Structures are given as C-alpha cells and as structure tokens.
Amino acid sequence: MSKSPRPLYTEQQVSARVHELAQRVSKDYAGKGEVLLVGILKGAFIFLADLSRRLAVPRRVDFMSVASYGGHGSESPRKGGAVRLLLDLREDIAGKHVLLVEDIVDTGTTLAYLQRMLKARGPASLKTCALLRKAIQRDNDPQVDYLGFEIEDEWVVGYGLDNGDEHRTLPYIGVLE
C-alpha cells in the first residue's frame, strides 16, 4: 500500500457535512413521497449509505455503474472522454423523485451523461448530490443541487474514493502527494 494521504477533511468534518446535506434533502423532499437514491458505483457507496441513514423522508436505494475513458485515470475523463454504462437501474424511474448521488464531479462528463440518460426516462424530478466537486473550468458544467465540498484539482481518496482500489475505506478525505 502506498503512503498515507494528507487529510483534507477529517472524519468529523465529513460526517457533519453529510448531516447538513441530509437535512437539506429531507426538507426539500418533505411531503413528496418516496425518493429513489441512485448511487454511482463504486465511489459513492459510503457517502450514499451515510446520507441515506440520516434522511428523514421515505427512500429506496439503487445503483448504477459507468466507465469513463479518455483521461488520466479510468474514472476521470478529460475533454472528449467517452462514458459507457456498465450497470443500469433495476427499475423504471418514470414518475419517481430521483436523487443521483455521486462521489466527485471532476470534468462533469460522467454526471452530464447520467443526467441526460435519466431525464429521458421521465422521472417526476431529478436532482444531484455530490460529495465533492473540483473547482476547475468545465466545458460542460452539470447541475449539482446538493454539494458537500468544493476542492482544488487534486487527486483525493478516502470515504469511497480510491487510487487503484487503495484508500477507499479511509474514514476521511485525503490528498495523495
């Protein structure tokens, strides 16, 4: 295993922010019925679990998985990167309130692809919750309705995010030096 990452956000900071996001989501969806949380594998699974446990509205969980190509890492496409669906939802989302849950918005290519695909399926509403978004210039800047933290353009790991499947289960978010 490689060197330990430099902490960017502590376990306590992450937990507090997830709690704040859950309160906002719960307030916004109060009285609207069930919300379908759609987690993007693998990176969002820890964030999704913690967010879901803190929600005060009826919810269900499903997952999608995509692969991104064309960048410096398999999950970070740069301009012109292609996105391919690996795992689709198990059920129809037409007429349902959908909250797409992402670990990180880097270039925005993957999130924009997922938003277009899911909107075409006719949900009652489609919103996005991302734990992290890099503060970089994007040609395509998809809407993020609920954002945990805005970060610099650094390679981050922990709390679901990885580097070659290392560091994913760290309880904090760290930067690889």
PASE-127333 format. One line per field, with one value per residue: residue in one letter; x, z, y of N, C-alpha, C in turn. Coordinates in Angstrom, 1 decimal. Example, Ala and Ser with C-alpha at 12.3 -4.5 7.8 and 13.67 -1.06 7.14 Angstrom:
// residues 2
rest = [a_s];
n.east = [13.2_12.8];
n.up = [7.8_7.1];
n.north = [-5.7_-2.2];
ca.east = [12.3_13.7];
ca.up = [7.8_7.1];
ca.north = [-4.5_-1.1];
c.east = [13.2_12.9];
c.up = [7.8_7.9];
c.north = [-3.3_0.0];
This chain:
// residues 177
rest = [m_s_k_s_p_r_p_l_y_t_e_q_q_v_s_a_r_v_h_e_l_a_q_r_v_s_k_d_y_a_g_k_g_e_v_l_l_v_g_i_l_k_g_a_f_i_f_l_a_d_l_s_r_r_l_a_v_p_r_r_v_d_f_m_s_v_a_s_y_g_g_h_g_s_e_s_p_r_k_g_g_a_v_r_l_l_l_d_l_r_e_d_i_a_g_k_h_v_l_l_v_e_d_i_v_d_t_g_t_t_l_a_y_l_q_r_m_l_k_a_r_g_p_a_s_l_k_t_c_a_l_l_r_k_a_i_q_r_d_n_d_p_q_v_d_y_l_g_f_e_i_e_d_e_w_v_v_g_y_g_l_d_n_g_d_e_h_r_t_l_p_y_i_g_v_l_e];
n.east = [0.8_0.5_1.9_0.4_-2.4_-2.5_-4.6_-7.5_-10.2_-11.4_-12.7_-14.7_-15.4_-16.4_-18.6_-20.2_-20.8_-22.2_-24.4_-25.6_-26.2_-28.1_-30.2_-31.0_-31.8_-33.9_-35.7_-36.3_-37.6_-39.7_-43.0_-43.3_-43.4_-41.8_-38.3_-36.0_-32.8_-30.0_-27.1_-23.8_-21.6_-18.1_-17.4_-19.4_-20.6_-20.1_-20.7_-23.4_-24.6_-24.2_-25.6_-28.2_-28.9_-29.3_-31.4_-34.7_-36.9_-39.1_-37.3_-35.6_-33.0_-30.9_-28.5_-26.0_-23.5_-20.7_-18.3_-15.5_-13.7_-10.6_-9.1_-6.7_-7.1_-9.1_-11.5_-11.7_-12.4_-11.0_-11.4_-13.5_-13.8_-15.2_-18.2_-19.4_-22.1_-22.2_-23.7_-27.1_-30.1_-32.4_-35.1_-37.9_-37.9_-39.8_-41.9_-41.0_-39.4_-36.0_-32.8_-29.7_-26.6_-23.4_-19.8_-17.7_-17.4_-15.6_-14.5_-17.1_-18.2_-19.2_-21.3_-23.0_-23.7_-25.1_-27.2_-28.5_-29.3_-31.0_-33.0_-34.3_-35.8_-38.1_-38.5_-40.3_-38.9_-35.5_-32.6_-29.3_-26.7_-23.6_-20.6_-18.1_-16.7_-14.6_-12.9_-12.6_-12.3_-14.9_-16.1_-18.6_-20.8_-22.4_-25.5_-25.4_-27.2_-27.0_-24.2_-21.3_-18.4_-16.3_-13.4_-9.8_-8.0_-7.0_-5.8_-7.9_-8.6_-10.3_-13.2_-14.8_-13.6_-10.9_-7.6_-6.5_-7.9_-7.0_-7.1_-9.8_-11.6_-10.9_-11.8_-11.8_-11.3_-8.6_-5.6_-3.5_-0.1];
n.up = [0.0_-0.7_0.5_3.3_2.8_2.8_5.2_4.1_4.6_7.8_9.4_11.2_10.1_7.5_8.3_9.6_7.5_5.8_7.4_7.4_4.6_4.4_6.0_4.4_2.1_3.1_4.0_1.5_0.2_1.8_2.3_-0.3_-0.9_-1.6_-2.2_-4.7_-4.2_-6.2_-6.4_-7.6_-8.5_-8.0_-6.2_-4.7_-2.7_0.2_1.0_0.0_1.7_4.3_3.9_3.3_5.7_7.3_6.4_6.6_5.2_3.3_1.5_-1.1_-2.4_-5.2_-7.7_-10.1_-12.5_-14.2_-16.8_-17.6_-20.2_-21.7_-20.2_-17.6_-15.7_-15.0_-14.1_-14.6_-17.0_-19.5_-21.7_-24.3_-23.5_-23.3_-22.1_-20.7_-20.0_-17.4_-15.5_-15.1_-13.7_-11.7_-11.9_-13.3_-13.6_-14.2_-13.3_-10.7_-7.9_-8.1_-6.8_-7.7_-6.6_-6.3_-5.9_-6.7_-8.7_-11.4_-14.3_-15.2_-17.2_-16.9_-15.0_-16.5_-18.6_-17.2_-16.1_-18.5_-19.5_-17.5_-17.2_-19.6_-19.1_-17.8_-15.0_-12.0_-10.8_-10.9_-9.2_-8.1_-6.0_-4.8_-3.2_-3.5_-5.6_-8.1_-8.4_-11.2_-14.6_-16.8_-19.8_-19.9_-17.5_-15.3_-13.5_-9.9_-7.2_-4.5_-2.6_-1.1_-0.6_-2.2_-4.0_-4.7_-7.7_-7.2_-6.5_-4.8_-2.1_-0.1_2.0_0.2_-2.3_-4.4_-5.3_-7.6_-6.3_-3.7_-0.5_-0.3_1.8_3.9_6.6_6.3_4.0_1.9_0.4_-2.2_-2.2];
n.north = [-1.2_2.3_5.4_7.1_9.3_12.9_14.4_16.1_16.7_15.9_13.0_13.8_16.3_15.5_13.9_15.8_17.5_15.7_15.2_17.8_18.0_15.9_17.0_19.2_17.9_16.3_18.3_19.5_17.4_16.7_15.6_14.8_12.2_9.0_8.9_8.0_7.0_7.1_5.6_6.0_3.6_2.8_4.6_6.2_4.7_4.7_7.3_7.5_5.5_6.7_9.1_8.3_7.0_9.1_10.6_12.0_11.3_9.1_6.6_4.8_2.7_2.4_1.4_2.4_1.9_3.2_3.5_5.5_6.9_8.1_9.8_10.8_8.9_6.0_6.8_9.5_11.2_13.4_16.2_15.2_12.7_9.4_7.9_4.9_2.8_0.5_-0.9_-0.8_0.7_-1.2_-0.8_0.9_4.5_6.3_8.9_9.1_10.5_11.3_11.1_11.6_10.3_11.1_10.6_12.3_15.2_15.7_16.4_16.6_15.2_12.5_12.9_14.7_13.0_10.9_12.5_13.3_10.8_9.8_11.8_11.5_9.3_10.1_10.9_12.1_14.1_15.1_15.3_16.2_15.1_15.6_14.6_15.8_18.5_19.4_22.5_23.5_24.7_23.9_22.6_21.6_22.0_20.3_20.5_20.6_20.0_19.6_20.0_18.7_19.5_21.9_21.5_21.9_21.1_18.3_15.0_13.0_10.8_8.2_7.7_6.4_7.2_6.3_5.2_3.3_1.2_1.5_3.0_3.5_2.9_4.6_6.7_9.4_12.2_12.4_13.8_12.7_12.9];
ca.east = [0.0_1.2_2.0_-0.9_-2.8_-2.6_-6.0_-8.1_-11.4_-11.4_-13.9_-15.8_-15.9_-17.2_-19.8_-21.0_-21.4_-23.2_-25.6_-26.2_-26.8_-29.3_-31.2_-31.5_-32.5_-35.1_-36.5_-36.8_-38.5_-40.8_-44.3_-43.3_-43.4_-40.6_-37.2_-35.1_-31.4_-29.2_-25.6_-22.9_-20.5_-18.0_-17.0_-20.4_-21.3_-20.0_-21.4_-24.8_-25.0_-24.3_-26.6_-29.5_-29.3_-29.6_-32.6_-36.0_-38.0_-39.1_-36.4_-35.1_-31.7_-30.5_-27.1_-25.6_-22.0_-20.3_-16.8_-15.2_-12.4_-10.0_-8.4_-5.5_-7.5_-10.2_-12.8_-11.6_-12.2_-10.7_-12.2_-13.7_-13.8_-16.5_-18.8_-20.2_-23.0_-21.9_-24.8_-28.2_-31.0_-33.2_-36.5_-38.3_-37.9_-40.8_-42.8_-40.5_-38.4_-34.7_-31.7_-28.4_-25.6_-22.0_-18.7_-16.9_-17.5_-14.3_-14.7_-18.5_-18.6_-19.9_-22.5_-23.8_-24.2_-26.1_-28.4_-29.3_-29.9_-32.1_-34.1_-35.1_-36.7_-39.3_-38.8_-41.1_-37.9_-34.1_-31.6_-28.0_-26.0_-22.2_-19.8_-17.0_-16.7_-13.3_-13.0_-11.9_-13.1_-15.5_-16.9_-20.0_-20.8_-23.7_-26.1_-25.3_-28.2_-26.5_-22.7_-20.6_-17.3_-15.6_-12.0_-8.9_-7.8_-6.1_-6.3_-8.3_-9.0_-10.9_-14.6_-15.3_-12.8_-9.8_-6.5_-6.2_-8.6_-6.4_-7.5_-11.3_-12.3_-10.4_-12.9_-11.6_-10.9_-7.2_-4.9_-2.3_1.0];
ca.up = [0.0_-0.8_1.7_3.8_2.2_3.7_5.4_3.6_5.5_8.8_9.6_11.8_9.1_6.5_9.0_9.9_6.2_5.3_8.2_6.8_3.3_4.7_6.5_3.3_1.2_3.8_3.9_0.1_-0.3_2.8_1.8_-1.7_-1.1_-1.6_-3.1_-5.1_-4.3_-7.2_-6.1_-8.7_-8.0_-6.7_-5.3_-3.9_-1.8_1.6_1.0_-0.1_2.9_5.4_3.6_3.4_7.1_8.0_5.8_7.4_4.2_2.7_0.4_-1.5_-3.0_-6.3_-8.1_-11.5_-12.7_-15.6_-17.1_-18.4_-20.9_-22.4_-19.3_-16.9_-14.8_-15.6_-13.7_-14.7_-18.4_-19.9_-22.9_-25.3_-22.9_-23.6_-20.9_-21.1_-18.9_-17.1_-14.7_-15.1_-12.6_-11.8_-12.1_-14.1_-12.7_-14.6_-12.3_-9.4_-7.5_-8.2_-6.3_-8.2_-5.6_-6.9_-5.0_-7.1_-10.1_-11.9_-15.5_-15.4_-18.3_-16.4_-14.4_-17.6_-19.3_-16.4_-16.1_-19.8_-19.6_-16.5_-17.6_-20.8_-18.6_-17.3_-13.5_-11.5_-10.5_-10.9_-8.6_-7.9_-4.7_-4.9_-2.0_-3.9_-6.9_-8.3_-8.8_-12.5_-15.7_-17.5_-21.0_-19.6_-16.0_-14.9_-12.2_-8.7_-6.3_-3.1_-2.7_0.1_-0.6_-3.5_-3.7_-5.8_-8.7_-6.5_-6.5_-3.4_-1.8_1.2_2.1_-1.1_-3.4_-4.4_-6.3_-7.9_-5.3_-2.4_0.4_-0.5_3.1_4.9_7.1_6.0_2.6_1.9_-0.8_-2.4_-2.5];
ca.north = [0.0_3.5_6.3_7.6_10.6_14.0_14.7_17.3_16.8_14.9_12.2_14.6_17.3_14.8_13.5_17.0_18.0_14.8_15.5_19.0_17.7_15.1_17.9_19.9_16.9_15.9_19.4_19.7_16.3_16.5_15.6_14.5_10.7_8.3_9.4_6.9_7.4_6.3_5.8_5.7_2.7_2.3_5.6_6.8_3.8_5.1_8.6_7.1_4.8_7.6_10.1_7.6_6.7_10.4_11.2_11.9_11.1_7.7_6.5_3.5_2.8_1.6_1.7_2.4_1.9_3.6_3.5_6.7_6.7_9.2_10.7_10.3_7.8_5.3_7.4_10.9_11.6_14.7_16.6_14.2_11.3_8.7_7.2_3.7_2.2_-0.9_-1.4_0.1_0.6_-2.4_-0.5_2.1_5.6_7.2_9.4_9.0_11.5_10.6_11.8_10.9_10.5_10.9_10.9_13.5_15.8_16.2_17.1_16.8_14.4_11.4_13.4_15.2_11.8_10.3_13.4_13.2_9.5_9.6_12.7_10.9_8.2_10.7_11.0_13.3_15.1_14.6_16.2_15.6_15.3_15.2_14.9_16.7_19.0_20.1_23.9_23.6_25.2_22.8_22.9_21.1_22.1_19.8_21.0_19.9_20.6_19.4_19.8_18.6_20.4_22.3_21.3_22.2_20.0_17.4_13.6_12.7_9.4_8.0_7.9_5.8_7.5_5.4_5.3_1.9_0.5_1.7_4.1_3.7_2.8_5.6_7.4_10.8_12.5_12.9_14.1_12.0_13.8];
c.east = [0.9_1.1_0.6_-1.2_-2.8_-4.1_-6.4_-9.3_-11.4_-12.7_-15.0_-16.3_-16.8_-18.6_-20.8_-21.6_-22.4_-24.5_-26.3_-26.9_-28.1_-30.5_-31.8_-32.3_-33.9_-36.1_-37.1_-37.7_-39.6_-42.1_-44.4_-43.4_-42.0_-39.6_-36.3_-33.7_-30.7_-27.8_-24.8_-21.7_-19.2_-17.9_-18.1_-21.0_-21.2_-20.9_-22.9_-25.3_-25.2_-25.4_-28.0_-29.9_-29.7_-30.9_-33.8_-37.2_-37.9_-38.1_-36.1_-33.8_-31.5_-29.1_-27.0_-24.1_-21.7_-18.8_-16.6_-13.8_-11.9_-9.3_-7.2_-5.8_-8.8_-11.5_-12.7_-11.4_-11.8_-11.6_-12.3_-13.8_-15.2_-16.9_-19.6_-20.9_-22.6_-23.0_-25.9_-29.1_-31.9_-34.7_-36.7_-38.4_-39.0_-41.8_-42.3_-39.5_-37.0_-33.7_-30.4_-27.3_-24.2_-21.0_-18.0_-17.3_-16.2_-14.5_-16.2_-19.1_-19.6_-21.3_-23.5_-24.5_-25.3_-27.4_-29.2_-30.0_-31.2_-33.3_-34.9_-36.0_-37.9_-39.5_-39.6_-40.1_-36.5_-33.2_-30.4_-27.3_-24.6_-21.4_-18.7_-17.2_-15.3_-13.6_-12.1_-12.9_-13.6_-16.2_-18.4_-20.1_-22.2_-24.2_-25.9_-26.1_-27.7_-25.0_-22.1_-19.5_-16.8_-14.1_-11.1_-8.7_-6.7_-6.6_-6.6_-8.8_-9.7_-12.4_-15.3_-14.4_-11.5_-8.7_-6.0_-6.7_-7.9_-7.0_-9.1_-12.0_-11.7_-11.7_-12.9_-11.3_-9.5_-6.7_-3.7_-1.2_1.8];
c.up = [0.0_0.5_2.0_3.2_3.3_3.9_4.8_4.4_6.5_8.8_10.2_10.9_8.0_7.1_9.2_8.5_5.6_6.1_7.7_5.5_3.5_5.2_5.3_2.4_1.8_3.8_2.5_-0.3_0.7_2.1_0.3_-2.0_-1.1_-2.6_-3.4_-5.1_-5.2_-7.0_-7.3_-8.1_-8.7_-5.7_-4.3_-2.8_-0.3_1.8_1.0_1.1_4.1_5.2_3.8_4.8_7.8_7.4_6.6_6.4_3.8_1.5_0.1_-2.2_-4.2_-6.8_-9.6_-11.5_-14.1_-15.6_-17.9_-19.0_-21.5_-21.5_-18.7_-15.9_-15.4_-15.2_-13.9_-16.2_-18.6_-21.1_-23.9_-24.8_-23.1_-22.3_-21.4_-19.8_-18.7_-16.3_-14.6_-13.9_-12.8_-12.0_-12.9_-13.1_-13.1_-13.5_-10.9_-9.1_-7.3_-7.7_-6.7_-7.2_-6.2_-5.8_-5.4_-8.5_-10.4_-13.1_-15.8_-16.5_-17.9_-15.8_-15.5_-18.3_-18.5_-16.3_-17.3_-19.9_-18.7_-16.8_-18.7_-20.3_-17.9_-15.8_-13.2_-11.3_-10.6_-10.3_-8.4_-6.6_-4.9_-3.7_-2.3_-5.3_-7.0_-8.9_-10.1_-13.5_-16.5_-18.7_-20.7_-18.1_-15.6_-13.6_-11.1_-7.7_-4.9_-3.2_-1.4_0.2_-2.0_-3.2_-4.9_-6.6_-8.2_-6.6_-5.1_-3.3_-0.4_1.1_0.8_-2.3_-3.3_-5.4_-6.5_-6.8_-3.9_-1.8_0.4_0.9_4.2_5.4_6.9_4.5_2.7_0.5_-1.0_-2.9_-3.7];
c.north = [1.2_4.3_6.8_9.0_11.7_14.4_16.1_17.7_15.7_14.1_13.0_15.7_16.7_14.5_14.7_17.5_17.0_15.0_16.7_18.8_16.9_16.0_18.7_19.1_16.6_17.1_19.6_18.6_16.0_16.6_15.2_13.0_10.2_8.9_8.1_7.5_6.5_6.6_5.3_4.9_3.0_3.4_6.2_5.9_4.2_6.3_8.3_6.5_5.8_8.7_9.5_7.4_8.0_11.1_11.0_11.7_9.6_7.6_5.0_3.8_1.9_2.1_1.7_2.4_2.3_3.5_4.8_6.5_8.0_10.2_10.1_9.2_7.2_6.0_8.9_11.2_13.1_15.1_15.5_12.8_10.7_8.0_6.0_3.2_0.8_-1.6_-0.4_-0.2_-0.7_-2.1_0.8_3.3_6.6_7.6_9.4_10.2_10.8_11.6_11.0_11.3_10.1_11.2_12.2_13.9_16.4_17.0_17.4_15.9_13.3_11.9_13.9_14.0_11.1_11.2_13.3_11.9_9.4_10.6_12.2_9.8_8.7_10.6_12.2_14.4_14.4_15.6_15.4_16.0_14.8_15.5_15.9_17.2_19.7_21.5_24.0_24.2_23.9_23.3_22.6_21.1_21.6_20.4_20.0_20.6_20.6_19.1_19.8_19.7_20.7_22.2_21.7_20.9_19.1_16.0_13.2_11.3_9.4_8.3_7.5_6.1_6.7_5.9_3.8_0.9_0.6_2.9_4.3_3.7_3.7_6.4_8.9_11.0_13.1_13.1_13.3_13.0_13.3];
